[in-house]
Amino acid sequence: MLRIVCLLVLFLLSRPCLPADTLHLYFVGDVMGHGGQVHGALMDGGDSCYDYRPVFLAMKKVLAHADLAVANLEVTLAGPPYTGYPQFSSPDALAVALQDAGFDALVLANNHSLDRGRAGLARTVHVLDSLGIPHTGVFTSPDQRRERYPLLLERNGLRIALLNYTYGTNGIQVQPPQIVNYIDTAQIRADHRVARALRPDLIVTCIHWGVEYERKENPEQRFLARFLAESGSDLIIGSHPHVVQPFEWVTGPKGPVPVIYSLGNVVSNQRDRYTDGGIIFHAEVVKGFGGTRHISVSYEPFWVYRYDVRERFLYRIIPLGLYHQYPHLFRIPGEDKDKLGQFEEDTRQLFPSLPLKYSLDNKKP
């Protein structure tokens, strides 16, 4: 018997370690739809249709390295007439391009969710459902919210519960039975209880908060970040200010929780300093034996190049890692190169302790 036990121990010790489950999550901020972008998408479509895919072409190469990529869709898909600020309605082609670029899920609870009222919310949900794009944050009825919330996503053997809330909807009231997830601490706590009961490996909260164009988070954001961590969020992703805001770790019941206060814009017509780009926030989640989990985070900046063709603007998202490795792929004039460099320097200064990591390091484009 002793000999058998010894042989069993030796067998177990000699077995190679099974690989832990690893998940690469990518988060970006606000996908806007200003009037110039709508006109540019028509020109990219040859003036006969709308095509946003060229906007995201370089970003697509980066997102190919993500297991799960999430963006904040800050427009409605309410149908024509297509309009920009202040009440956005973008062509359905924008959602098609986001899906083609590699975005796996969209969060919808933001201050523009109700820009086209009840019909706009309903059509936005319908379009995304028809395309098979998972989404959360707004719902056409309480039954839909009960069935779909939290949004459960599974990748690489890990289950993610995605939560989403907004501070408001620009004074437009949601009309029952529709629901927009507003920031309500009692409701958020209840939603976390539901999420925990589903036993996900990770609870991610995407939250629309803060003050537009402020590069520093405010006390309310810091309070809510700690509240979310204490309620059970494992990762907290902020949007709304249209500029990048700082990162920090806060304390949760299971350990440190990463908080990025604002990711900036994904694409927009905003050209002022700090608003003409954003970051991809990377979270690598490793699940080991016994359910132990490790989260490491980093960021990757990108800049939006806008240029004039036949009295219309075209927009191209330029991941800076790709730009530095393969500058010959981009024909950017000197003044715009300066703006790109300024955005990169501003962003680096904001994150002295957050690792910078390019998805395309040592890879061909």
C-alpha positions as CSV (number, residue, x, y, z in Angstrom):
1,M,0.0,0.0,0.0
2,L,2.8,2.4,0.9
3,R,4.5,1.7,-2.4
4,I,1.2,2.5,-4.3
5,V,0.8,5.8,-2.3
6,C,4.4,6.8,-3.1
7,L,3.9,6.1,-6.8
8,L,0.7,8.2,-6.8
9,V,2.4,11.1,-5.1
10,L,5.3,11.0,-7.6
11,F,2.8,10.8,-10.5
12,L,1.0,13.9,-9.3
13,L,4.1,15.9,-8.7
14,S,5.5,15.0,-12.1
15,R,2.4,16.0,-14.0
16,P,2.8,19.3,-15.9
17,C,0.7,22.2,-14.5
18,L,-2.5,22.7,-16.4
19,P,-2.7,26.2,-17.9
20,A,-4.8,28.7,-16.0
21,D,-7.7,30.3,-17.8
22,T,-6.6,33.8,-19.1
23,L,-8.9,36.5,-20.4
24,H,-7.9,39.7,-22.2
25,L,-10.5,42.4,-21.8
26,Y,-10.3,45.7,-23.8
27,F,-12.5,48.7,-22.9
28,V,-12.8,52.0,-24.8
29,G,-14.9,55.1,-24.1
30,D,-17.4,57.2,-26.0
31,V,-18.4,56.4,-29.5
32,M,-19.9,59.7,-30.7
33,G,-21.8,60.6,-33.8
34,H,-21.4,64.3,-34.6
35,G,-22.8,65.7,-37.8
36,G,-19.4,65.8,-39.5
37,Q,-19.0,62.1,-38.8
38,V,-22.3,61.3,-40.4
39,H,-21.3,63.2,-43.6
40,G,-17.9,61.5,-43.5
41,A,-19.5,58.1,-43.3
42,L,-21.6,59.0,-46.4
43,M,-18.5,59.9,-48.3
44,D,-16.7,56.8,-47.2
45,G,-19.7,54.9,-48.6
46,G,-19.4,56.5,-52.0
47,D,-22.3,59.0,-51.4
48,S,-24.7,56.1,-51.9
49,C,-24.6,54.5,-48.5
50,Y,-23.1,55.0,-45.0
51,D,-19.9,53.2,-44.2
52,Y,-18.0,53.7,-40.9
53,R,-15.7,50.7,-41.4
54,P,-12.7,52.8,-42.7
55,V,-12.9,54.8,-39.4
56,F,-12.1,51.7,-37.4
57,L,-9.8,49.9,-39.8
58,A,-6.5,50.4,-37.8
59,M,-8.4,49.8,-34.5
60,K,-9.6,46.4,-35.9
61,K,-6.0,45.2,-35.9
62,V,-5.6,46.0,-32.2
63,L,-9.0,44.6,-31.2
64,A,-8.0,41.3,-32.8
65,H,-5.9,40.6,-29.7
66,A,-8.8,41.0,-27.3
67,D,-10.9,38.1,-26.0
68,L,-13.7,40.6,-25.2
69,A,-13.9,44.3,-26.3
70,V,-16.5,46.7,-24.9
71,A,-17.4,50.3,-26.0
72,N,-19.9,52.9,-24.9
73,L,-22.3,53.7,-27.7
74,E,-23.2,57.3,-27.1
75,V,-25.7,57.7,-29.9
76,T,-29.1,56.3,-30.7
77,L,-29.8,54.3,-33.8
78,A,-33.2,55.9,-34.2
79,G,-33.3,56.1,-38.0
80,P,-33.4,59.2,-40.2
81,P,-33.1,62.1,-40.1
82,Y,-29.6,61.5,-39.0
83,T,-28.4,64.1,-36.6
84,G,-25.4,65.0,-34.4
85,Y,-25.2,67.1,-31.3
86,P,-27.3,67.7,-29.3
87,Q,-29.6,64.9,-30.0
88,F,-27.8,62.1,-31.7
89,S,-29.1,59.6,-34.2
90,S,-26.6,57.7,-36.3
91,P,-27.0,55.3,-39.2
92,D,-27.2,51.6,-38.4
93,A,-23.9,51.3,-40.4
94,L,-22.1,52.6,-37.3
95,A,-23.2,49.5,-35.3
96,V,-22.2,47.3,-38.3
97,A,-18.7,48.9,-38.3
98,L,-18.3,48.5,-34.5
99,Q,-19.1,44.8,-34.9
100,D,-16.8,44.4,-37.9
101,A,-14.0,46.1,-35.9
102,G,-14.2,43.5,-33.2
103,F,-16.4,45.0,-30.5
104,D,-18.2,42.2,-28.7
105,A,-20.6,44.2,-26.5
106,L,-21.9,47.7,-26.1
107,V,-23.0,49.6,-23.1
108,L,-25.9,52.0,-23.7
109,A,-26.7,53.8,-20.4
110,N,-25.4,57.4,-21.0
111,N,-26.8,60.9,-21.1
112,H,-27.8,60.5,-24.8
113,S,-29.8,57.3,-24.4
114,L,-33.1,59.1,-24.8
115,D,-32.1,61.6,-27.5
116,R,-34.9,60.4,-29.7
117,G,-37.3,59.5,-27.0
118,R,-39.1,56.3,-26.6
119,A,-39.0,55.3,-30.2
120,G,-35.3,56.0,-30.4
121,L,-34.5,53.7,-27.5
122,A,-36.7,50.9,-28.8
123,R,-35.2,51.1,-32.3
124,T,-31.6,51.1,-30.9
125,V,-32.3,48.0,-28.9
126,H,-34.0,46.4,-32.0
127,V,-31.1,47.2,-34.3
128,L,-28.4,45.8,-32.0
129,D,-30.5,42.7,-31.3
130,S,-31.0,42.1,-35.1
131,L,-27.2,42.3,-35.5
132,G,-26.6,40.0,-32.7
133,I,-24.6,42.5,-30.7
134,P,-24.9,42.0,-26.9
135,H,-25.7,45.2,-25.1
136,T,-26.9,46.5,-21.7
137,G,-27.9,49.5,-19.7
138,V,-31.3,50.3,-21.4
139,F,-34.3,48.1,-21.7
140,T,-37.7,48.2,-23.5
141,S,-39.5,46.7,-20.4
142,P,-39.0,45.4,-16.9
143,D,-39.3,41.8,-18.2
144,Q,-36.4,42.4,-20.6
145,R,-34.3,43.8,-17.8
146,R,-35.1,40.8,-15.6
147,E,-34.2,38.4,-18.4
148,R,-31.0,40.2,-19.6
149,Y,-29.5,41.9,-16.6
150,P,-26.7,41.6,-15.6
151,L,-25.4,40.9,-19.1
152,L,-23.5,37.5,-18.9
153,L,-20.7,37.0,-21.3
154,E,-18.4,34.0,-21.4
155,R,-14.9,33.8,-22.9
156,N,-12.1,31.3,-22.4
157,G,-14.0,29.4,-19.7
158,L,-14.5,32.6,-17.6
159,R,-17.9,34.2,-17.0
160,I,-18.3,38.0,-16.9
161,A,-21.3,39.9,-15.4
162,L,-21.5,43.3,-17.1
163,L,-23.3,46.1,-15.3
164,N,-24.0,49.6,-16.7
165,Y,-25.3,52.9,-15.2
166,T,-25.6,56.6,-16.1
167,Y,-25.8,59.8,-14.0
168,G,-28.7,61.0,-16.2
169,T,-30.2,61.5,-19.6
170,N,-30.0,65.3,-20.2
171,G,-33.2,66.0,-18.5
172,I,-35.3,63.7,-20.7
173,Q,-37.4,61.4,-18.7
174,V,-37.6,57.7,-19.5
175,Q,-41.1,56.6,-20.4
176,P,-42.4,53.4,-18.8
177,P,-42.2,50.6,-19.5
178,Q,-38.8,51.4,-20.8
179,I,-35.9,51.5,-18.4
180,V,-32.6,53.3,-18.3
181,N,-30.2,52.3,-15.6
182,Y,-29.5,55.4,-13.6
183,I,-27.0,55.7,-10.8
184,D,-29.1,54.7,-7.7
185,T,-27.0,53.1,-4.9
186,A,-29.9,51.0,-3.6
187,Q,-30.6,49.6,-7.1
188,I,-26.9,49.1,-7.8
189,R,-26.4,47.2,-4.5
190,A,-29.4,44.9,-5.4
191,D,-28.0,44.4,-8.9
192,H,-24.7,43.3,-7.4
193,R,-26.5,40.7,-5.3
194,V,-28.2,39.3,-8.4
195,A,-24.8,39.3,-10.2
196,R,-23.0,37.5,-7.3
197,A,-25.8,34.9,-7.2
198,L,-24.9,34.0,-10.8
199,R,-21.4,33.1,-9.7
200,P,-19.4,34.9,-12.4
201,D,-15.7,35.0,-12.4
202,L,-15.7,38.8,-12.8
203,I,-18.2,41.6,-12.2
204,V,-17.5,44.6,-14.4
205,T,-19.3,47.9,-14.0
206,C,-19.3,50.5,-16.8
207,I,-20.4,53.8,-15.4
208,H,-21.2,57.1,-17.1
209,W,-20.2,59.8,-14.6
210,G,-18.1,62.9,-13.8
211,V,-17.8,66.3,-15.4
212,E,-17.3,66.9,-19.1
213,Y,-13.7,68.0,-20.1
214,E,-12.4,67.7,-16.5
215,R,-9.1,65.7,-16.6
216,K,-9.4,64.9,-12.9
217,E,-12.1,62.8,-11.2
218,N,-14.3,64.5,-8.7
219,P,-15.2,63.5,-5.1
220,E,-18.5,61.9,-6.2
221,Q,-16.7,59.7,-8.7
222,R,-14.3,58.6,-5.9
223,F,-17.1,57.9,-3.6
224,L,-19.0,55.8,-6.2
225,A,-15.9,53.9,-7.1
226,R,-15.5,52.8,-3.5
227,F,-19.1,52.0,-3.2
228,L,-19.0,49.9,-6.4
229,A,-15.9,48.0,-5.1
230,E,-17.5,47.4,-1.7
231,S,-20.7,46.1,-3.5
232,G,-18.7,43.5,-5.4
233,S,-17.4,45.1,-8.7
234,D,-14.1,43.6,-9.7
235,L,-13.4,46.2,-12.4
236,I,-14.8,49.7,-12.7
237,I,-14.8,51.5,-16.1
238,G,-15.7,55.1,-16.4
239,S,-16.9,57.3,-19.3
240,H,-18.6,60.6,-20.1
241,P,-16.0,63.4,-19.6
242,H,-14.7,63.0,-23.2
243,V,-11.2,63.3,-21.9
244,V,-9.0,60.7,-20.3
245,Q,-9.0,60.7,-16.5
246,P,-6.7,59.0,-14.0
247,F,-6.5,55.4,-12.8
248,E,-6.3,54.0,-9.3
249,W,-6.8,50.9,-7.2
250,V,-9.5,50.9,-4.6
251,T,-10.2,48.4,-1.9
252,G,-12.9,45.7,-2.3
253,P,-13.9,42.7,-0.2
254,K,-11.8,40.4,-2.3
255,G,-8.8,42.7,-2.7
256,P,-7.7,45.7,-4.8
257,V,-10.2,46.8,-7.6
258,P,-8.9,48.7,-10.7
259,V,-10.8,51.9,-11.5
260,I,-10.3,53.9,-14.7
261,Y,-12.2,57.1,-14.2
262,S,-12.6,58.0,-17.9
263,L,-11.4,56.5,-21.2
264,G,-11.9,59.6,-23.3
265,N,-13.5,59.5,-26.8
266,V,-13.3,56.6,-29.2
267,V,-14.2,58.8,-32.2
268,S,-15.8,62.2,-32.3
269,N,-15.7,65.6,-34.1
270,Q,-14.1,67.2,-30.9
271,R,-10.7,68.6,-31.8
272,D,-9.7,70.6,-28.7
273,R,-6.7,69.4,-26.8
274,Y,-7.4,66.3,-24.7
275,T,-10.6,65.5,-26.5
276,D,-9.1,64.2,-29.8
277,G,-8.3,60.7,-28.6
278,G,-8.7,58.1,-25.9
279,I,-7.2,54.9,-24.5
280,I,-7.9,51.3,-24.6
281,F,-7.9,50.0,-21.1
282,H,-6.5,46.4,-20.9
283,A,-7.4,44.0,-18.1
284,E,-5.8,40.6,-18.1
285,V,-7.6,38.2,-15.9
286,V,-6.0,34.9,-14.9
287,K,-8.1,32.3,-13.1
288,G,-6.0,29.6,-11.4
289,F,-6.7,26.5,-9.4
290,G,-9.4,26.8,-6.7
291,G,-10.9,29.9,-8.3
292,T,-8.0,32.1,-7.4
293,R,-7.8,35.1,-9.7
294,H,-5.3,37.7,-10.6
295,I,-6.0,41.0,-12.5
296,S,-3.3,43.0,-14.2
297,V,-4.0,46.2,-16.1
298,S,-2.4,48.5,-18.7
299,Y,-3.4,51.1,-21.2
300,E,-2.9,51.8,-24.9
301,P,-3.5,55.3,-26.4
302,F,-5.0,56.1,-29.8
303,W,-5.6,59.4,-31.6
304,V,-8.4,60.4,-34.0
305,Y,-7.1,61.9,-37.3
306,R,-9.6,64.1,-39.1
307,Y,-8.8,65.4,-42.5
308,D,-10.7,67.3,-45.2
309,V,-11.6,65.8,-48.6
310,R,-13.9,67.7,-51.0
311,E,-15.2,69.9,-48.2
312,R,-16.1,67.0,-45.9
313,F,-14.2,65.5,-43.0
314,L,-13.1,61.9,-42.9
315,Y,-12.1,60.3,-39.6
316,R,-9.5,57.6,-38.8
317,I,-8.6,56.1,-35.5
318,I,-4.9,55.7,-35.1
319,P,-3.6,53.3,-32.4
320,L,-0.3,54.9,-31.4
321,G,1.6,51.6,-31.1
322,L,0.8,50.8,-34.7
323,Y,1.7,54.4,-35.7
324,H,5.1,54.2,-34.1
325,Q,6.0,50.8,-35.5
326,Y,4.7,51.4,-39.0
327,P,4.7,55.2,-39.6
328,H,4.8,54.7,-43.3
329,L,1.2,53.4,-43.1
330,F,0.0,56.8,-42.1
331,R,0.3,60.0,-44.1
332,I,-0.2,62.7,-41.5
333,P,1.0,66.3,-42.1
334,G,3.3,68.1,-39.7
335,E,0.7,70.1,-37.8
336,D,-1.4,67.0,-37.1
337,K,1.7,65.0,-36.1
338,D,2.2,67.7,-33.5
339,K,-1.3,67.2,-32.2
340,L,-0.9,63.5,-32.1
341,G,2.3,63.9,-30.1
342,Q,0.7,66.3,-27.8
343,F,-2.1,63.9,-27.0
344,E,0.3,61.1,-26.4
345,E,2.4,63.2,-24.0
346,D,-0.6,64.4,-22.1
347,T,-1.8,60.9,-21.7
348,R,1.5,59.5,-20.6
349,Q,1.8,62.2,-17.9
350,L,-1.7,61.2,-16.6
351,F,-0.6,57.6,-15.9
352,P,2.8,57.6,-14.2
353,S,2.1,54.2,-12.6
354,L,-0.1,52.5,-15.1
355,P,1.8,50.3,-17.5
356,L,1.7,51.3,-21.2
357,K,1.3,48.2,-23.4
358,Y,0.8,48.1,-27.2
359,S,-1.2,45.2,-28.5
360,L,0.8,45.0,-31.7
361,D,4.3,44.9,-30.1
362,N,6.5,42.6,-32.2
363,K,3.6,41.8,-34.5
364,K,3.2,42.6,-38.2
365,P,0.2,44.9,-39.0
